[in-house]
Amino acid sequence: MEENCLFCKMIKGDVTSSKVFEDDNMIIIKDINPIAPIHYLLIVKEHYQFLNQQSIEQAHKLGECLHKLSIMQSTLGLDKGYRLIINQGEFAGQSVHHLHVHILSGKELKWEQL
């Protein structure tokens, strides 16, 4: 955990979030600035910023998180489809420097809407 990381503080419970799921590897929260009717963040519990910084073990845990998400799609209201986005760096739109996955749904998502 990083002392000054917003997501680490949410994971520890020091900062309030609208958590919808938690297990040993991740939390899923509602995004506070949604860009779709359904907009969650899947946040890995272990702190690292970029995919290229993860170990094989961390990559395996991320895979477990994505598998769990696929199992939970009905529970999260994602049955009609959803989009996953991982921003890597500020140029790509990453504003919190902790690996997380945006989960978007609730309307038809056109590619040109990005």
C-alpha positions, 0 to 999 in steps of 0.5 A: 500500500502506498501512503498517499494513494487514493485507491490504497486509502479506499482499500484500507477503508480510510476513504469512503467509496461506493463499494459494490464488491470486495475479495482478496484481490480487488474491490469494485466501486462506482466511479464518482465521475461516470461517463456511462449509465453504469461505470465501475472501477475494478481496483486491484488491491496490490499497489502498482501503476502500470501493466509492465510493472506487474509480476507474473503473480500479479498478472495472474491475480489480475486475470482472476479479477477479470474472471470474477468480473465475468461471473458477476456480470448479471449481478452488476447489470452488465448482461447487455455487454460492457467495455473494459478500459485500462488507462496507462499513463497520464497521456492515456487519461490515468489520473490515479496512479494505481492499476484499475479497470474502468467497466462501462455499460448501461447504453450502447457504446460506440467506438467513436464516443471515446 
